[in-house]
Amino acid sequence: MFKKLIRMFLGLSLAASLSAASRNLQIYWIDAEGGAATLIVSPSGQALLVDTANHTPDDRDAKRIYAATQKAGLRKIDILLTTHFHSDHIGGMAALAKMIPIDLYMDHGESVEIARPQVAAAYKAYVEQSQGKRRILKAGDKIPIKGLDIQVIESAGQAITKPLPGAGAPNPACADFKPHGVEPDPDNDQSVGIVVQFRKFRFIDMGDLTWNYEQKLVCPNNLIGKIDLFQTTHHGLDRSNSPQFVWAIQPRVAVMNNGPRKGGPASVFEVLRKSPGLEDIWQGHLALGTPKEVNTDEKMIANLEPTSQCQGNLLMVSVAPNGQYTMTNLRNSFSKTYQSR
């Protein structure tokens, strides 16, 4: 009888623990070798997947995304948000849709690169797959995921014009802003950018929005406010991540969804490390083209090998209702906890 009571108590304790975990916000960064796929699971259990990474002959990225959905205990993806229609953000979609149901598709509207045959083919496939389940987003829209406030702050080249709550202060760094030349891949400039808020915690994902278009959100006034967790824009490339943008949002933690040979130049690390209040940088990959000492601490890097040897380890964060958020590197189980502002 005593053993039976002990087993019952342990079972109830485990159930309570799982229930508590389910009330957290969970975000997973799927390793896509320089592509993008970020899985956001709300405390209600609904899922928003931002981008579907690359297409490969073996469906590597789609399989990695699916594995993350299973780790999160999902039976479906409620919303797939495609930030823009480049192959490293949309390539795994068709294969993934055969593995797990996708209820709703969201994007910025028609691709502006239809003249490129490869982009046109991918966009046509997207339109066909999302038919009857597609919603085009505009700046100022909300994405309906229970338990979260998800604000679209930029889409189709247009930014919000009114500050988010608590934002709107002048940005003195704008006086030193130096514009870049014309973006060679213009669909990057159409990227959907979002701010995800859970209680006090705020997370930002801007897709591949480029340098000149970031400015719309922070100059002359900072329309976003401060951010707790920043997914570096455009895989951590220096075609994005201007000082004016990064220093305005003042992230406490940055996650770089780079690849072994894509993203992570020394100039971006410098911008991040000079950002007021930044505590840590986490990386999807060791940036092999950047000196090792410029990369972050190895224990905060999910994958250290070149693509041919990569195991596709995840980074994840779990955000509690009290604002504490714990980043974990699933390669080595190293974790660190931070407090929302």
Beta strands, then each sheet from edge to edge (+ up, - down):
strand 1: 25-29
strand 2: 38-41
strand 3: 47-50
strand 4: 77-81
strand 5: 102-107
strand 6: 134-136
strand 7: 142-143
strand 8: 149-155
strand 9: 158-159
strand 10: 193-198
strand 11: 201-205
strand 12: 229-231
strand 13: 253-256
strand 14: 280-285
strand 15: 301-303
strand 16: 315-319
strand 17: 324-329
strand 18: 334-339
sheet 1: 6+ 5+ 4+ 3+ 2- 1+ 16- 17+ 18-
sheet 2: 7+ 8- 9+
sheet 3: 7+ 8- 10+ 11- 12- 13- 14- 15-
end
